[in-house]
């Protein structure tokens, strides 16, 4: 017996998976519709009207062109008419009731009716309300009523046992395959079953029967999706033999034989390379006909064709011809690849456009004439989204004009875009022991100088730091991912280590990550000059003295990021190196170099537990500490360094126990992060120290331990950490608190 399977559909939503070819249904000829009229059929079949038109017109009262009476008068007449009818009806009932006739004088035969009967109790006053029992009867709750009338049942599926199927008992390999199929069928059934969802309780037996019918069809759909097209499912119910009275609902499965792929054919023209379609269709002849695998293979073809030069490819409707005698199905899939194309020109349209085609060309990673690849189209779309200047954007391949010299047609890219509001207000706040409160706000126009030229004005207000800055930046300047920024800032810092008034002018060019577009490699180079007035501790005299420093620097940074997330990583690692050759002109010309190496690692123990570690080493070479501006020295302690100690409190100190900073630094941190829902708990150990020498000594470690809480948002976690030093010294706080956005590292 040969059957045709016209289409295949996954039954995750309890819909048919593999539907057989439709069966033509021949219906009896329908009678023509006739207009319904009120008629009488006489014995011989003729039709005459119920009432003639003159009689109908005569029966309608005439208004005689008189004005209509008012609504009030009509209502009053109706009420009077109803009262009269009610009194007449009561009088008639009284006249006909012998008991009422004799109630006054005992005489049933009356020439005149007796006066109205009155009940003396009607004139008595009502008893006080306190004498009534006003307690309402208890009302059963909806849940109690539902439980009282509910029907209990127990669901059981029988027949899905590989050892009882003759076809699979022939060899051990067959048994393993069928057993896996049964497990998949049962797992899907339990996830989607109406009976299982009801948790063994229904409002009525009719509801149980309805669920059983739905589950029968569900089982058939799932079995069809596993290649059992001859399967049958019988539903039976048995009375309970237990004390709870639960009905046994039994679904007995007769799976029949399993069908396997026979010949696999593709109705498609020749493509390049010739095996582009066949090599990307994973199922092979002899494999079971499984819906998930077939659909995934077809989707793979739909993806691979546009990735290899066919932007307009379309996969048609499959056909599977089943051979019931041999248990195989011949598979045919029509594929229309369309024209093999090269990238053509860029077009753009939209009501409010942020970019022209020329700037969009800067963002692409392909050139006109390259073989079309949908992955590069997706990459261009992601780059447009990452600019943050578009509210909606789509990139679609459309037929282009002309052809390449080799005759290959072009496929243009149509970019539909709508500009987003360009202005942004932002604010953040935090607290750290030693730093106090710190709030930062900014206003940004992200496209004041198109394309992607922004102006940012920012301010910082804190208990120990105040600042104002203005910055001009251009993203994707001349080439993709190259950002340039020029900034001017003024800063006042007042810490235990130093007090400084600083002016800074800086320019930087960078290739950096963003929360939307995280990059594996990042780098930056720049230049800065600053003038700063700081009170520095002079070791020779043992006092602090205010001095002015002029510093010129050429900072550079190189980063390698293999973590999975910029703000909340749970696996991978990061390495970052910062080097800054500098010249200090405040105490004579001094040339030196600063270098900082950071590394962090993240390991997921389970889905909810992550172990994270961080290490840092830093050095300053070529200058003595006393000739180095205090703001350019290294300090340890604080929320981003060694928690448990105040900001900049680790390292050498003066006679007043105030930090004076050093020329080298080493730090280490270990965290255990546990997340549950949108909340998390963290336990951590931090250690570190700053040294006067130019190279870190890795001794005299100061250690802090603590716990923290996390609240996870769509822009990163908000953290609150509480830490205490283990080897506390005079002047160290017993506890330190840190509040900020993002993980500690």
C-alpha positions as CSV (number, residue, x, y, z in Angstrom):
1,X,0.0,0.0,0.0
2,X,1.4,3.4,-1.0
3,X,0.4,6.6,0.8
4,X,1.5,10.1,0.3
5,X,2.5,12.3,3.2
6,X,2.0,15.8,1.9
7,X,3.4,17.8,4.8
8,X,5.1,17.3,8.1
9,X,4.6,19.5,11.2
10,X,6.1,19.3,14.7
11,X,3.5,18.4,17.3
12,X,4.7,20.5,20.2
13,X,1.5,22.4,20.2
14,X,-0.7,19.3,19.9
15,X,-1.4,19.8,16.2
16,X,-1.1,17.2,13.4
17,X,2.5,16.3,12.7
18,X,2.4,14.2,9.5
19,X,-0.9,14.6,7.7
20,X,-1.9,12.2,5.0
21,X,-3.1,13.3,1.6
22,X,-6.6,14.7,1.8
23,X,-9.5,12.4,1.0
24,X,-12.0,13.7,-1.3
25,X,-15.5,13.8,0.3
26,X,-18.4,13.7,-2.1
27,X,-21.4,15.5,-0.5
28,X,-25.0,15.1,-1.7
29,X,-26.3,17.9,-3.9
30,X,-27.5,20.8,-1.8
31,X,-31.0,22.2,-2.3
32,X,-31.3,25.7,-3.5
33,X,-32.2,28.2,-0.8
34,X,-35.7,29.7,-1.0
35,X,-37.1,32.7,0.7
36,X,-39.2,31.9,3.7
37,X,-42.8,33.2,3.6
38,X,-45.8,32.5,5.8
39,X,-48.0,30.3,3.6
40,X,-50.4,27.4,3.9
41,X,-50.0,24.3,1.7
42,X,-53.4,22.9,0.6
43,X,-53.8,19.2,-0.1
44,X,-53.1,19.5,-3.8
45,X,-50.0,21.5,-3.2
46,X,-51.1,25.0,-4.1
47,X,-50.2,27.9,-1.8
48,X,-52.6,30.6,-0.6
49,X,-51.9,33.5,1.7
50,X,-53.0,33.3,5.4
51,X,-54.6,36.8,5.2
52,X,-55.3,39.0,2.2
53,X,-53.8,42.4,1.9
54,X,-57.2,44.3,2.2
55,X,-57.9,42.4,5.5
56,X,-54.4,43.3,6.8
57,X,-54.8,47.0,6.0
58,X,-58.2,47.1,7.6
59,X,-56.9,45.5,10.8
60,X,-54.4,48.4,11.2
61,X,-55.9,51.2,13.4
62,X,-56.0,54.6,11.8
63,X,-54.3,57.6,13.4
64,X,-56.6,60.1,11.7
65,X,-53.7,62.5,11.6
66,X,-54.3,63.2,15.3
67,X,-51.4,64.2,17.5
68,X,-49.9,61.5,19.7
69,X,-50.6,61.7,23.4
70,X,-47.8,62.4,25.8
71,X,-45.7,59.6,27.3
72,X,-46.8,60.7,30.9
73,X,-50.5,60.4,30.0
74,X,-50.0,57.0,28.3
75,X,-48.1,55.7,31.4
76,X,-50.8,57.0,33.7
77,X,-53.6,55.3,31.6
78,X,-51.7,52.1,31.6
79,X,-51.2,52.1,35.4
80,X,-54.9,52.9,36.0
81,X,-55.8,50.1,33.6
82,X,-53.6,47.6,35.4
83,X,-54.9,48.6,38.9
84,X,-58.5,48.2,37.7
85,X,-57.8,44.8,36.2
86,X,-56.1,43.7,39.4
87,X,-59.0,44.9,41.6
88,X,-61.5,43.2,39.4
89,X,-59.5,39.9,39.4
90,X,-59.3,40.0,43.3
91,X,-63.0,40.7,43.6
92,X,-63.8,37.8,41.3
93,X,-61.6,35.4,43.3
94,X,-63.2,36.6,46.5
95,X,-66.7,36.1,45.1
96,X,-65.9,32.6,44.1
97,X,-64.1,31.5,47.3
98,X,-66.7,30.1,49.8
99,X,-64.3,30.4,52.7
100,X,-63.9,34.1,52.1
101,X,-67.6,34.6,51.6
102,X,-68.4,33.1,55.0
103,X,-65.6,34.7,56.9
104,X,-67.7,37.7,58.2
105,X,-71.2,36.2,58.9
106,X,-70.9,32.5,58.2
107,X,-73.3,32.7,55.3
108,X,-71.9,31.3,52.1
109,X,-74.9,32.6,50.0
110,X,-74.4,36.4,49.7
111,X,-76.7,38.9,48.1
112,X,-74.0,41.6,48.8
113,X,-70.4,41.0,49.3
114,X,-68.9,41.2,52.9
115,X,-66.6,44.1,53.7
116,X,-62.9,43.5,53.1
117,X,-61.2,41.1,55.4
118,X,-58.6,42.6,57.7
119,X,-56.0,40.7,59.7
120,X,-55.4,42.3,63.2
121,X,-51.8,41.1,63.2
122,X,-51.1,43.5,60.4
123,X,-51.7,46.4,62.8
124,X,-49.3,45.0,65.4
125,X,-45.8,46.5,65.6
126,X,-42.9,44.4,64.4
127,X,-40.7,42.7,67.1
128,X,-37.3,44.3,67.7
129,X,-34.5,43.2,65.4
130,X,-32.5,42.0,68.4
131,X,-35.0,39.2,68.8
132,X,-34.1,37.8,65.3
133,X,-31.3,35.4,64.6
134,X,-29.3,37.6,62.2
135,X,-26.4,35.2,61.9
136,X,-26.2,34.2,58.1
137,X,-25.6,30.6,57.3
138,X,-22.1,29.7,56.4
139,X,-21.4,30.1,52.6
140,X,-19.2,27.4,51.1
141,X,-16.2,28.7,49.2
142,X,-15.8,28.2,45.5
143,X,-12.8,26.0,46.2
144,X,-14.8,23.8,48.6
145,X,-17.7,23.5,46.2
146,X,-15.3,22.6,43.4
147,X,-13.6,20.0,45.5
148,X,-16.9,18.6,46.7
149,X,-18.1,17.9,43.1
150,X,-14.7,17.2,41.5
151,X,-13.8,13.9,39.9
152,X,-10.5,12.3,40.7
153,X,-8.6,10.3,38.1
154,X,-5.3,8.6,37.5
155,X,-3.7,8.6,34.0
156,X,-1.8,5.6,32.7
157,X,-0.2,5.0,29.3
158,X,0.3,1.4,28.2
159,X,1.8,-0.1,25.1
160,X,5.0,1.9,24.9
161,X,7.3,-0.9,25.8
162,X,10.2,-1.7,23.4
163,X,10.6,-5.3,24.6
164,X,7.0,-6.1,23.6
165,X,7.4,-4.9,20.0
166,X,8.3,-7.8,17.6
167,X,9.9,-5.6,15.0
168,X,12.5,-4.2,17.4
169,X,13.2,-7.4,19.3
170,X,15.2,-8.8,16.3
171,X,18.5,-7.2,17.4
172,X,19.9,-5.3,20.4
173,X,20.6,-2.2,18.3
174,X,16.9,-2.0,17.3
175,X,15.8,-2.3,20.9
176,X,17.9,0.7,21.9
177,X,16.6,2.9,19.1
178,X,12.9,2.1,19.9
179,X,13.4,2.5,23.7
180,X,14.8,6.0,23.0
181,X,11.8,6.8,20.8
182,X,9.4,5.7,23.6
183,X,11.2,7.9,26.1
184,X,10.9,10.9,23.8
185,X,7.2,10.2,23.2
186,X,6.4,9.8,26.9
187,X,8.4,12.9,27.8
188,X,6.6,15.1,25.2
189,X,3.2,13.6,26.2
190,X,3.8,14.4,29.9
191,X,4.8,18.0,29.0
192,X,1.7,18.7,26.8
193,X,-1.0,16.3,28.3
194,X,-4.3,17.9,29.3
195,X,-4.8,15.1,31.8
196,X,-1.4,15.6,33.3
197,X,-2.0,19.3,33.5
198,X,-5.2,18.8,35.4
199,X,-3.2,17.1,38.2
200,X,-5.7,14.2,38.6
201,X,-8.8,16.4,39.2
202,X,-11.6,17.6,37.0
203,X,-15.0,19.3,37.6
204,X,-17.0,16.5,36.0
205,X,-16.7,13.1,34.2
206,X,-17.4,14.9,30.9
207,X,-14.3,17.1,31.4
208,X,-12.2,14.0,32.0
209,X,-13.6,12.5,28.8
210,X,-12.8,15.7,26.9
211,X,-9.2,15.7,28.2
212,X,-8.8,12.0,27.3
213,X,-9.9,12.7,23.7
214,X,-7.5,15.6,23.4
215,X,-4.7,13.4,24.8
216,X,-5.5,10.6,22.4
217,X,-5.0,12.9,19.5
218,X,-1.9,14.3,21.1
219,X,-0.4,10.9,21.4
220,X,-1.2,10.1,17.8
221,X,0.5,13.4,16.7
222,X,3.6,12.7,18.7
223,X,3.8,9.1,17.5
224,X,3.5,10.3,13.9
225,X,6.3,12.7,14.6
226,X,8.5,9.7,15.5
227,X,7.6,7.9,12.3
228,X,4.8,5.6,13.6
229,X,2.1,6.5,11.0
230,X,0.1,3.3,11.6
231,X,-0.3,4.0,15.3
232,X,-3.6,3.7,17.1
233,X,-4.6,4.8,20.6
234,X,-7.6,3.5,22.6
235,X,-9.0,5.3,25.6
236,X,-10.6,3.3,28.4
237,X,-11.7,4.1,31.9
238,X,-11.9,1.7,34.9
239,X,-13.6,2.2,38.2
240,X,-11.3,2.8,41.1
241,X,-10.3,0.0,43.4
242,X,-8.7,2.4,45.9
243,X,-10.2,4.4,48.8
244,X,-9.9,7.8,47.2
245,X,-12.3,6.7,44.4
246,X,-10.1,7.9,41.6
247,X,-11.0,6.7,38.1
248,X,-8.3,5.0,36.1
249,X,-7.9,6.6,32.6
250,X,-5.9,4.3,30.4
251,X,-4.5,5.2,27.0
252,X,-3.5,2.0,25.3
253,X,-1.0,2.6,22.4
254,X,-0.7,0.2,19.5
255,X,2.3,1.9,17.7
256,X,2.6,-0.3,14.7
257,X,5.7,-0.3,12.6
258,X,8.1,2.5,12.4
259,X,8.8,4.1,9.0
260,X,12.3,4.9,7.7
261,X,13.6,7.1,5.0
262,X,13.9,5.5,1.6
263,X,15.1,7.6,-1.4
264,X,15.9,11.2,-0.7
265,X,15.5,13.6,-3.7
266,X,15.6,17.4,-4.2
267,X,13.7,19.0,-6.9
268,X,16.1,21.9,-7.5
269,X,18.2,23.3,-10.3
270,X,22.0,23.0,-10.3
271,X,23.7,25.1,-7.6
272,X,27.3,26.0,-6.8
273,X,28.9,24.0,-5.3
274,X,26.9,21.1,-6.6
275,X,26.5,19.4,-3.2
276,X,25.4,22.6,-1.4
277,X,21.9,21.3,-0.8
278,X,22.6,17.6,-0.3
279,X,25.6,18.0,2.0
280,X,23.5,20.2,4.3
281,X,20.6,17.8,4.6
282,X,21.6,15.6,7.6
283,X,19.1,12.7,7.5
284,X,20.2,9.7,5.4
285,X,18.3,6.8,3.8
286,X,17.6,4.2,6.5
287,X,17.1,6.8,9.3
288,X,13.7,6.9,11.1
289,X,11.3,9.6,9.8
290,X,11.4,11.9,12.8
291,X,9.7,15.3,12.6
292,X,12.3,17.3,14.6
293,X,15.2,16.0,12.5
294,X,13.4,16.5,9.1
295,X,12.4,20.1,10.0
296,X,15.8,20.9,11.4
297,X,17.4,19.6,8.2
298,X,15.1,21.7,6.0
299,X,15.8,24.8,8.1
300,X,19.5,24.2,7.7
301,X,19.1,24.3,3.9
302,X,17.2,27.6,4.2
303,X,20.1,29.0,6.2
304,X,23.0,27.6,4.2
305,X,21.8,28.8,0.7
306,X,21.7,32.5,1.6
307,X,25.1,32.1,3.3
308,X,26.6,30.8,0.1
309,X,25.4,33.3,-2.5
310,X,21.7,32.6,-2.8
311,X,19.8,35.5,-1.1
312,X,16.4,34.7,-2.6
313,X,16.3,30.9,-1.9
314,X,13.0,29.3,-0.9
315,X,12.3,25.8,0.4
316,X,9.0,24.3,-0.8
317,X,6.6,21.8,0.7
318,X,8.0,18.4,1.3
319,X,6.4,15.2,0.1
320,X,6.9,11.8,1.7
321,X,5.5,8.8,-0.2
322,X,5.0,5.9,2.3
323,X,5.3,2.3,1.3
324,X,3.3,0.3,3.9
325,X,4.6,-3.0,2.7
326,X,8.2,-2.2,3.2
327,X,8.0,0.4,5.9
328,X,9.9,3.1,4.1
329,X,9.1,6.6,2.9
330,X,10.6,8.3,-0.2
331,X,11.3,11.9,0.6
332,X,11.1,14.7,-2.0
333,X,11.8,18.4,-1.2
334,X,11.4,21.1,-3.8
335,X,14.0,23.9,-3.5
336,X,14.1,27.1,-5.5
337,X,17.5,28.7,-4.9
338,X,17.0,31.7,-7.0
339,X,19.9,33.5,-8.7
340,X,23.4,33.2,-7.3
341,X,24.3,36.8,-6.6
342,X,27.0,39.3,-5.6
343,X,26.6,42.1,-3.1
344,X,25.3,45.2,-5.0
345,X,24.8,48.7,-3.8
346,X,23.3,50.0,-0.6
347,X,19.9,51.7,-0.6
348,X,18.2,53.4,2.4
349,X,14.7,54.6,3.1
350,X,12.7,55.9,6.1
351,X,10.7,58.8,7.3
352,X,13.5,60.1,9.6
353,X,16.9,58.7,8.6
354,X,19.9,58.8,10.9
355,X,22.5,57.6,8.3
356,X,23.0,57.9,4.6
357,X,24.2,55.1,2.4
358,X,27.7,56.3,2.5
359,X,28.0,56.0,6.3
360,X,26.2,52.6,6.2
361,X,28.9,51.5,3.8
362,X,31.5,52.4,6.5
363,X,29.8,49.9,8.9
364,X,29.7,46.9,6.5
365,X,32.3,44.1,6.5
366,X,32.0,43.4,2.7
367,X,32.5,45.2,-0.6
368,X,30.4,45.5,-3.7
369,X,31.1,42.5,-5.8
370,X,31.7,40.0,-3.0
371,X,29.6,36.8,-3.0
372,X,26.4,37.3,-1.1
373,X,26.5,36.0,2.5
374,X,23.6,36.5,4.9
375,X,25.9,36.3,7.9
376,X,27.5,39.6,6.7
377,X,24.0,41.1,6.4
378,X,23.2,40.1,9.9
379,X,26.5,41.6,11.0
380,X,25.6,44.9,9.3
381,X,22.2,44.9,11.0
382,X,23.9,44.4,14.4
383,X,26.3,47.2,13.8
384,X,23.4,49.6,13.0
385,X,21.6,48.6,16.2
386,X,24.8,49.1,18.2
387,X,25.0,52.8,17.2
388,X,22.0,53.4,19.5
389,X,20.7,56.0,17.0
390,X,17.9,53.9,15.4
391,X,14.5,53.0,16.8
392,X,13.8,50.5,14.1
393,X,16.1,49.1,11.4
394,X,15.9,46.2,8.9
395,X,18.3,45.1,6.2
396,X,16.8,43.2,3.3
397,X,18.2,41.8,0.0
398,X,16.4,43.0,-3.1
399,X,17.3,42.3,-6.8
400,X,19.8,44.8,-8.0
401,X,20.4,46.3,-11.4
402,X,22.9,44.9,-13.9
403,X,25.4,42.1,-13.5
404,X,29.1,41.5,-12.8
405,X,31.5,41.0,-15.7
406,X,31.2,37.2,-15.2
407,X,27.4,37.5,-15.6
408,X,26.5,37.1,-12.0
409,X,23.6,39.4,-11.0
410,X,23.8,41.8,-8.1
411,X,21.7,41.8,-5.0
412,X,21.2,45.2,-3.4
413,X,20.7,45.8,0.3
414,X,17.7,47.9,1.3
415,X,18.1,49.5,4.7
416,X,14.9,50.6,6.2
417,X,15.6,52.9,9.2
418,X,13.8,55.3,11.6
419,X,16.0,57.5,13.8
420,X,15.7,57.3,17.6
421,X,15.6,60.3,19.9
422,X,19.2,61.5,19.9
423,X,19.3,63.1,23.4
424,X,20.0,61.1,26.5
425,X,20.0,62.0,30.2
426,X,21.8,59.5,32.5
427,X,22.5,59.3,36.2
428,X,24.3,57.0,38.5
429,X,25.2,56.9,42.2
430,X,27.3,54.9,44.5
431,X,28.8,54.7,48.0
432,X,32.1,53.4,49.2
433,X,33.9,53.5,52.5
434,X,36.7,56.1,52.1
435,X,35.0,57.5,49.0
436,X,31.7,58.5,50.5
437,X,28.7,59.2,48.3
438,X,29.3,59.9,44.6
439,X,26.6,60.8,42.1
440,X,27.2,61.4,38.4
441,X,24.9,62.8,35.8
442,X,25.3,63.5,32.1
443,X,23.5,65.0,29.1
444,X,24.4,63.6,25.6
445,X,23.3,64.5,22.1
446,X,24.4,61.4,20.3
447,X,24.2,62.7,16.7
448,X,24.8,66.5,17.0
449,X,27.5,66.3,14.3
450,X,26.3,63.7,11.9
451,X,27.2,61.0,11.3
452,X,27.5,59.7,14.9
453,X,29.2,62.9,16.2
454,X,28.1,63.3,19.9
455,X,28.5,66.0,22.5
456,X,28.5,65.0,26.2
457,X,28.3,67.2,29.2
458,X,28.8,65.5,32.6
459,X,29.2,66.4,36.2
460,X,30.2,64.5,39.4
461,X,29.1,65.5,42.8
462,X,30.4,63.6,45.8
463,X,31.5,64.0,49.4
464,X,35.1,63.8,48.4
465,X,35.1,64.4,44.6
466,X,33.5,67.1,42.4
467,X,34.1,67.3,38.6
468,X,32.7,68.8,35.4
469,X,33.6,67.7,31.9
470,X,32.7,68.2,28.2
471,X,33.5,65.7,25.5
472,X,33.2,65.5,21.8
473,X,33.2,62.0,20.3
474,X,32.7,60.4,16.9
475,X,31.9,56.7,16.6
476,X,32.8,54.7,13.6
477,X,35.1,57.5,12.5
478,X,36.3,56.7,9.0
479,X,36.0,53.0,9.6
480,X,33.9,50.7,11.6
481,X,34.4,50.4,15.4
482,X,37.0,53.2,15.5
483,X,36.0,55.8,18.0
484,X,37.6,59.2,18.6
485,X,37.0,61.4,21.7
486,X,38.4,64.7,22.8
487,X,37.6,65.9,26.3
488,X,38.2,68.7,28.7
489,X,37.6,68.3,32.4
490,X,38.1,70.0,35.8
491,X,38.3,67.9,39.0
492,X,38.6,68.5,42.7
493,X,39.6,65.5,44.8
494,X,39.9,65.5,48.6
495,X,41.0,62.2,50.1
496,X,43.2,61.1,53.0
497,X,46.0,60.5,50.5
498,X,45.9,63.9,48.9
499,X,43.9,66.9,47.9
500,X,44.1,68.0,44.3
501,X,42.7,70.5,41.8
502,X,43.2,69.1,38.3
503,X,42.6,70.3,34.8
504,X,42.9,67.8,32.0
505,X,42.8,67.8,28.2
506,X,42.8,64.5,26.5
507,X,42.3,62.8,23.1
508,X,41.9,59.1,22.6
509,X,41.2,56.7,19.7
510,X,39.8,53.3,20.7
511,X,38.3,50.1,19.6
512,X,36.2,49.2,22.6
513,X,33.4,46.9,23.7
514,X,29.8,48.0,24.5
515,X,27.1,46.1,26.3
516,X,25.4,45.6,22.9
517,X,28.6,44.8,20.9
518,X,31.1,42.9,23.0
519,X,34.5,42.4,21.2
520,X,37.2,39.9,21.7
521,X,40.0,42.3,21.1
522,X,40.0,45.9,22.3
523,X,42.6,48.6,22.1
524,X,43.1,52.3,22.7
525,X,45.8,54.9,22.2
526,X,45.7,58.5,23.3
527,X,47.4,61.6,24.6
528,X,46.7,63.8,27.6
529,X,48.2,66.8,29.4
530,X,47.2,67.9,32.8
531,X,48.0,70.4,35.4
532,X,47.4,69.6,39.0
533,X,47.9,71.3,42.3
534,X,48.3,68.7,45.1
535,X,49.4,68.6,48.7
536,X,52.1,65.9,48.7
537,X,53.9,64.5,51.8
538,X,57.6,65.4,51.8
539,X,59.4,62.5,53.5
540,X,62.6,64.5,54.1
541,X,60.7,67.2,56.1
542,X,57.9,65.0,57.4
543,X,55.2,67.4,56.3
544,X,52.7,67.9,53.5
545,X,53.4,70.6,51.0
546,X,51.3,71.8,48.1
547,X,53.0,71.6,44.8
548,X,52.0,72.0,41.1
549,X,52.7,69.2,38.7
550,X,52.5,69.3,34.9
551,X,52.1,65.8,33.3
552,X,52.1,64.7,29.7
553,X,51.2,61.1,28.9
554,X,50.6,58.7,26.0
555,X,48.3,56.0,27.4
556,X,47.7,52.8,25.5
557,X,45.6,49.8,26.3
558,X,45.2,46.3,24.9
559,X,42.5,43.8,26.0
560,X,41.5,40.3,25.2
561,X,38.0,39.2,26.3
562,X,36.7,35.7,26.1
563,X,33.9,36.2,28.7
564,X,30.3,35.7,27.8
565,X,29.0,39.1,29.1
566,X,30.4,42.5,29.6
567,X,28.6,43.4,32.9
568,X,27.8,40.0,34.4
569,X,30.1,37.3,33.1
570,X,29.6,33.7,34.2
571,X,32.2,31.9,32.1
572,X,35.4,32.7,30.2
573,X,38.3,35.0,31.0
574,X,39.7,38.5,30.4
575,X,43.2,39.9,30.1
576,X,43.9,43.7,30.0
577,X,47.3,45.5,29.8
578,X,47.6,49.3,30.2
579,X,50.9,51.1,29.5
580,X,51.4,54.9,29.8
581,X,54.8,56.6,29.1
582,X,54.6,59.9,31.0
583,X,56.7,63.0,31.6
584,X,56.5,65.0,34.8
585,X,57.5,68.7,34.6
586,X,56.7,69.9,38.1
587,X,60.1,69.1,39.7
588,X,62.3,69.1,36.7
589,X,61.9,66.9,33.7
590,X,61.2,63.3,34.7
591,X,60.3,60.6,32.2
592,X,58.8,57.4,33.5
593,X,56.3,54.6,32.6
594,X,53.2,53.2,34.3
595,X,52.0,49.7,33.6
596,X,49.0,47.7,34.9
597,X,48.2,44.1,34.1
598,X,44.7,42.7,35.0
599,X,43.3,39.2,34.6
600,X,40.0,37.6,35.6
601,X,38.5,34.2,35.2
602,X,34.9,32.9,35.5
603,X,33.8,29.3,36.0
604,X,30.2,28.1,36.2
605,X,30.0,25.4,38.8
606,X,26.2,25.0,38.2
607,X,23.6,27.0,36.4
608,X,23.2,29.2,39.5
609,X,26.7,29.1,41.0
610,X,29.8,30.9,39.5
611,X,33.3,31.0,40.9
612,X,35.2,34.2,39.8
613,X,38.9,35.2,40.4
614,X,40.9,38.3,39.7
615,X,44.6,39.2,39.8
616,X,46.3,42.6,39.3
617,X,50.0,43.7,39.3
618,X,51.2,47.3,38.6
619,X,54.5,49.1,38.4
620,X,55.9,52.6,37.9
621,X,59.5,52.8,36.8
622,X,61.9,55.7,36.1
623,X,61.0,58.1,38.8
624,X,61.1,58.4,42.6
625,X,58.0,58.4,44.6
626,X,58.5,61.9,46.0
627,X,58.8,63.4,42.5
628,X,55.6,61.7,41.3
629,X,52.3,63.5,41.7
630,X,50.3,61.8,44.5
631,X,47.3,61.4,42.1
632,X,49.6,59.3,39.7
633,X,50.7,56.9,42.4
634,X,49.2,53.4,43.2
635,X,47.0,52.8,46.2
636,X,45.1,49.8,47.4
637,X,41.8,49.4,49.1
638,X,38.2,50.1,48.1
639,X,35.3,48.6,46.2
640,X,37.3,48.0,43.0
641,X,40.5,46.9,44.8
642,X,40.6,45.2,48.2
643,X,37.2,45.3,49.9
644,X,37.3,45.5,53.7
645,X,39.6,48.5,53.6
646,X,38.8,52.2,52.9
647,X,39.5,53.8,49.6
648,X,43.4,54.2,49.1
649,X,44.1,53.0,52.6
650,X,46.6,50.2,51.7
651,X,50.3,51.0,51.2
652,X,52.9,53.3,52.8
653,X,51.6,55.9,55.2
654,X,52.9,59.1,56.8
655,X,53.3,60.0,60.4
656,X,49.6,60.9,60.7
657,X,48.7,57.4,59.4
658,X,47.5,58.9,56.1
659,X,48.3,57.0,52.9
660,X,51.1,58.4,50.7
661,X,50.9,55.8,47.9
662,X,53.5,53.7,46.2
663,X,55.1,52.7,42.9
664,X,53.9,49.1,42.7
665,X,50.8,47.1,43.6
666,X,49.6,43.5,43.7
667,X,46.0,42.3,44.3
668,X,44.0,39.1,44.3
669,X,40.2,38.4,44.7
670,X,38.1,35.3,44.8
671,X,34.3,35.3,44.7
672,X,31.5,32.7,44.9
673,X,28.3,34.0,43.2
674,X,24.9,32.3,43.8
675,X,22.0,33.6,41.8
676,X,18.3,32.8,42.4
677,X,15.9,34.6,40.1
678,X,16.6,38.3,40.0
679,X,18.6,38.2,43.2
680,X,22.0,36.9,44.2
681,X,24.3,36.3,47.1
682,X,28.1,36.6,46.9
683,X,30.9,35.6,49.3
684,X,34.4,36.9,48.6
685,X,38.0,37.1,49.8
686,X,40.2,40.0,48.7
687,X,43.9,40.5,49.3
688,X,46.5,43.1,48.2
689,X,49.1,45.6,49.1
690,X,50.9,48.7,47.6
691,X,54.7,49.2,47.9
692,X,57.1,52.1,47.8
693,X,59.4,50.0,45.4
694,X,58.9,50.0,41.7
695,X,58.3,46.3,41.6
696,X,55.6,44.5,43.7
697,X,57.0,42.4,46.5
698,X,54.0,40.0,47.0
699,X,54.4,40.2,50.8
700,X,52.7,41.8,53.7
701,X,49.3,41.0,52.2
702,X,46.2,42.7,53.7
703,X,43.1,40.4,53.5
704,X,39.4,41.3,53.7
705,X,36.4,39.0,53.6
706,X,32.7,39.7,53.2
707,X,29.3,39.0,51.7
708,X,27.3,40.9,49.2
709,X,23.8,41.0,47.6
710,X,23.0,41.4,44.0
711,X,19.8,42.6,42.2
712,X,19.9,41.8,38.6
713,X,18.4,44.2,36.0
714,X,18.4,44.4,32.3
715,X,21.4,46.8,32.3
716,X,23.5,44.8,34.8
717,X,23.5,43.8,38.5
718,X,23.2,46.4,41.3
719,X,25.6,45.3,44.0
720,X,25.8,45.9,47.8
721,X,28.9,44.5,49.5
722,X,29.8,44.4,53.2
723,X,33.4,43.5,54.1
724,X,35.7,43.4,57.1
725,X,39.5,43.2,57.3
726,X,41.0,40.0,58.8
727,X,44.3,41.5,59.9
728,X,42.9,44.8,61.0
729,X,45.3,47.5,62.2
730,X,44.8,50.8,64.1
731,X,42.9,53.2,61.9
732,X,41.2,50.5,59.9
733,X,37.4,50.4,59.8
734,X,35.7,47.3,61.3
735,X,33.3,47.2,58.3
736,X,33.2,48.7,54.9
737,X,30.2,49.1,52.6
738,X,30.2,49.4,48.8
739,X,27.3,50.1,46.5
740,X,27.6,50.3,42.7
741,X,26.4,49.0,39.4
742,X,28.0,45.9,37.9
743,X,30.0,43.1,39.4
744,X,33.2,43.9,41.3
745,X,35.1,42.4,38.4
